Amino acid sequence: MTVDDRFTRPLYTVTQAARLVGMPPSTLTSWARGYRHRFQDRPDVVQGPVITAVTPESPGAASIPFGGLVEATVVQAFRRTALPLQRIRRALAVLERQGHLEHALASRRLYSDGAQVLFDYATESDDGQLRLLTVVEDGQRVFHEVIQDYLTRIRFGDEWASELIVPVTAHPILRIRPEIAGGDALFMHGGAPLSAVLSRYQAGESAKSLAKDYDIPIHDVQEAIRDLKVTAKAA
């Protein structure tokens, strides 16, 4: 098992992680913990987790490590293709199994081999839906453009992801490096911690004032507030 603290040290609650990748917390919970649906007239439907999570120290405490956040980003990329959820689970399982690598969704190999692995599996199993996840570009199998846009937000320093450009904003304005600021997202211009900016905004300070204090472009502050769906304190 991987002991790298990118996969073992919890940094985010489910709600925090869901906000950063633009996914409802209930959806991220099912990917992180799996689920069981019970029926009176047929067997239970059981699905295991797909992304990495650890047991929180207390209810509501952090349970998602940096690696799990990166994996959630890949899951969200697949969700944006409109592929049915069960087919997405199939695709992710194939990448894990065929990649012969733990944490394949946060691995450099996902970039180099993932599209071809999925296409080969889809062809062998005659799965037309999974084939739609890849396209041919310059004679090579690559991921669909929607997925590729998300994958460009993930950076590597070694075998696994070491940096994530927060995917919930349309523009690359927030960066996460797990070893810096406890994994807090930092504004790429100015370097201010996202948590500090949002805390002051929620307390009633204006985006204009925060941009000036932290030397962040005003449009970056506004975009982060809008896309993270942060609400200011009522006057």
C-alpha positions as CSV (number, residue, x, y, z in Angstrom):
1,M,0.0,0.0,0.0
2,T,1.1,3.6,-0.7
3,V,2.4,5.4,2.4
4,D,3.1,8.7,0.6
5,D,1.3,11.3,2.8
6,R,-0.4,12.8,-0.3
7,F,-2.7,9.8,0.1
8,T,-2.7,9.3,3.9
9,R,-2.8,12.8,5.4
10,P,-6.3,14.2,5.5
11,L,-6.5,17.9,4.4
12,Y,-10.1,18.6,3.4
13,T,-13.5,17.8,4.6
14,V,-15.9,16.3,2.0
15,T,-17.6,19.7,1.8
16,Q,-14.4,21.5,1.2
17,A,-13.1,19.0,-1.4
18,A,-16.5,19.1,-3.2
19,R,-16.4,22.8,-3.4
20,L,-12.9,22.9,-4.9
21,V,-13.8,20.5,-7.7
22,G,-17.4,21.8,-8.3
23,M,-19.2,18.7,-7.2
24,P,-22.2,18.3,-4.7
25,P,-20.9,17.0,-1.3
26,S,-23.4,14.1,-1.5
27,T,-21.9,13.0,-4.8
28,L,-18.3,13.2,-3.6
29,T,-19.3,11.2,-0.5
30,S,-20.5,8.3,-2.7
31,W,-17.2,8.4,-4.6
32,A,-15.2,8.5,-1.5
33,R,-17.1,6.1,0.7
34,G,-19.1,4.0,-1.7
35,Y,-22.8,3.3,-1.1
36,R,-25.4,0.6,-0.6
37,H,-28.9,1.0,-2.0
38,R,-31.5,-1.3,-0.5
39,F,-34.6,-2.6,-2.4
40,Q,-37.5,-4.8,-1.2
41,D,-37.9,-6.9,-4.3
42,R,-34.3,-7.3,-5.5
43,P,-30.7,-7.5,-4.2
44,D,-29.0,-4.5,-2.8
45,V,-26.8,-2.4,-5.1
46,V,-23.4,-2.0,-3.6
47,Q,-20.6,0.1,-4.9
48,G,-17.2,0.7,-3.3
49,P,-15.2,3.9,-3.2
50,V,-13.3,5.3,-6.2
51,I,-11.3,8.1,-4.7
52,T,-9.0,8.0,-1.7
53,A,-10.4,8.9,1.7
54,V,-9.3,8.2,5.3
55,T,-11.3,7.8,8.5
56,P,-11.8,11.3,10.0
57,E,-10.7,11.8,13.6
58,S,-14.2,13.1,14.5
59,P,-17.5,13.7,12.7
60,G,-17.0,16.5,10.2
61,A,-13.2,16.5,10.4
62,A,-11.0,16.3,7.3
63,S,-11.0,13.0,5.5
64,I,-9.8,13.7,2.0
65,P,-6.1,13.8,1.3
66,F,-4.5,15.7,-1.5
67,G,-4.3,12.6,-3.7
68,G,-8.1,12.1,-3.1
69,L,-8.7,15.6,-4.2
70,V,-6.8,15.0,-7.4
71,E,-8.7,11.8,-8.0
72,A,-12.0,13.7,-7.5
73,T,-10.9,16.1,-10.2
74,V,-10.5,13.2,-12.6
75,V,-13.9,11.8,-11.6
76,Q,-15.5,15.2,-12.2
77,A,-13.8,15.4,-15.6
78,F,-15.5,12.1,-16.5
79,R,-18.8,13.3,-15.2
80,R,-18.7,16.4,-17.4
81,T,-18.8,14.1,-20.5
82,A,-22.4,13.2,-19.7
83,L,-21.5,9.5,-19.5
84,P,-23.8,7.6,-17.2
85,L,-22.4,7.2,-13.7
86,Q,-22.2,3.4,-13.9
87,R,-20.1,3.7,-17.1
88,I,-17.9,6.2,-15.4
89,R,-17.3,3.7,-12.6
90,R,-16.4,1.1,-15.3
91,A,-13.9,3.4,-16.9
92,L,-12.3,4.3,-13.6
93,A,-12.1,0.6,-12.6
94,V,-10.4,-0.2,-16.0
95,L,-7.8,2.5,-15.5
96,E,-7.0,1.2,-12.0
97,R,-6.9,-2.4,-13.1
98,Q,-5.2,-2.2,-16.4
99,G,-2.7,0.5,-15.3
100,H,-1.3,-1.9,-12.7
101,L,-0.7,1.0,-10.5
102,E,-2.2,2.0,-7.2
103,H,-3.9,5.5,-7.3
104,A,-3.9,5.4,-11.1
105,L,-6.2,8.4,-11.2
106,A,-3.5,10.6,-9.6
107,S,-0.6,9.1,-11.5
108,R,1.5,10.4,-14.3
109,R,0.7,7.2,-16.2
110,L,-2.9,8.4,-16.6
111,Y,-1.6,11.0,-19.0
112,S,0.7,8.7,-20.9
113,D,-1.3,5.5,-21.1
114,G,-4.8,6.2,-19.8
115,A,-6.6,7.1,-23.1
116,Q,-5.1,4.1,-24.9
117,V,-5.9,1.7,-22.1
118,L,-9.5,2.8,-22.1
119,F,-9.8,2.7,-25.9
120,D,-8.3,-0.8,-26.1
121,Y,-10.6,-2.1,-23.4
122,A,-13.7,-0.5,-25.0
123,T,-12.8,-2.0,-28.3
124,E,-12.2,-5.5,-26.9
125,S,-15.5,-5.4,-24.9
126,D,-17.4,-3.6,-27.7
127,D,-18.3,-0.8,-25.4
128,G,-19.2,2.1,-27.6
129,Q,-19.9,4.5,-24.8
130,L,-16.4,4.1,-23.3
131,R,-14.8,4.6,-26.8
132,L,-16.4,8.1,-26.8
133,L,-14.1,9.1,-24.0
134,T,-11.1,9.2,-26.4
135,V,-10.3,10.8,-29.7
136,V,-7.4,10.6,-32.2
137,E,-5.0,13.5,-32.2
138,D,-1.8,13.6,-34.3
139,G,-2.1,9.8,-34.7
140,Q,-2.4,9.2,-30.9
141,R,-5.2,8.2,-28.7
142,V,-5.9,11.0,-26.2
143,F,-8.8,11.8,-23.9
144,H,-11.8,13.7,-25.0
145,E,-11.3,17.5,-24.9
146,V,-13.6,17.9,-21.8
147,I,-11.4,15.4,-19.8
148,Q,-8.2,16.9,-21.2
149,D,-9.1,20.3,-19.9
150,Y,-9.3,19.0,-16.4
151,L,-6.2,16.9,-16.7
152,T,-4.1,20.0,-17.6
153,R,-4.9,21.3,-14.1
154,I,-2.8,18.5,-12.6
155,R,1.0,18.8,-12.3
156,F,3.5,16.2,-11.5
157,G,6.8,16.3,-9.6
158,D,7.3,12.5,-9.6
159,E,5.1,9.5,-10.1
160,W,2.0,11.1,-8.5
161,A,0.4,14.5,-8.7
162,S,2.2,17.2,-6.7
163,E,0.2,20.3,-7.6
164,L,-3.4,21.0,-8.5
165,I,-4.8,24.1,-10.2
166,V,-8.2,24.2,-8.6
167,P,-10.7,23.1,-11.3
168,V,-13.9,24.8,-10.1
169,T,-12.9,28.1,-11.6
170,A,-12.9,28.6,-15.3
171,H,-9.5,30.3,-15.2
172,P,-6.4,29.0,-13.5
173,I,-6.4,31.3,-10.5
174,L,-5.9,29.0,-7.5
175,R,-3.1,26.6,-6.8
176,I,-2.7,23.7,-4.3
177,R,0.5,22.2,-3.2
178,P,0.0,19.8,-0.3
179,E,3.2,20.7,1.5
180,I,2.5,24.4,1.5
181,A,0.0,26.2,3.9
182,G,-1.5,22.9,5.0
183,G,-2.9,22.2,1.5
184,D,-4.9,25.5,1.5
185,A,-5.5,26.8,-2.0
186,L,-3.4,29.9,-2.8
187,F,-4.1,32.7,-5.3
188,M,-1.6,32.4,-8.1
189,H,-1.3,36.2,-8.2
190,G,-0.4,37.5,-4.8
191,G,-0.2,34.2,-3.0
192,A,-2.9,34.8,-0.5
193,P,-4.6,31.8,1.2
194,L,-8.1,31.2,-0.2
195,S,-9.4,30.5,3.3
196,A,-8.3,33.9,4.6
197,V,-9.8,35.7,1.7
198,L,-13.1,33.8,1.9
199,S,-13.3,34.2,5.7
200,R,-13.0,38.0,5.4
201,Y,-15.5,38.1,2.6
202,Q,-18.0,36.1,4.5
203,A,-17.5,38.5,7.5
204,G,-18.7,41.3,5.2
205,E,-15.6,42.8,3.6
206,S,-15.9,43.7,-0.1
207,A,-14.1,41.9,-2.9
208,K,-12.5,45.2,-3.9
209,S,-11.0,45.7,-0.4
210,L,-9.7,42.1,-0.3
211,A,-8.1,42.4,-3.7
212,K,-6.3,45.6,-2.6
213,D,-5.1,44.2,0.7
214,Y,-3.8,40.9,-0.7
215,D,-2.6,42.3,-4.1
216,I,-4.9,40.0,-6.0
217,P,-6.5,41.1,-9.3
218,I,-10.1,42.0,-8.5
219,H,-11.5,39.7,-11.2
220,D,-9.7,36.7,-9.6
221,V,-11.3,37.4,-6.2
222,Q,-14.7,37.8,-7.8
223,E,-14.3,34.6,-9.8
224,A,-13.3,32.6,-6.8
225,I,-16.2,33.9,-4.8
226,R,-18.7,33.2,-7.6
227,D,-17.5,29.8,-8.6
228,L,-17.0,28.6,-5.0
229,K,-20.5,29.8,-4.3
230,V,-19.5,31.8,-1.2
231,T,-22.1,34.0,0.4
232,A,-21.2,37.2,2.2
233,K,-22.6,38.1,5.6
234,A,-25.8,40.2,5.3
235,A,-25.3,43.9,6.1
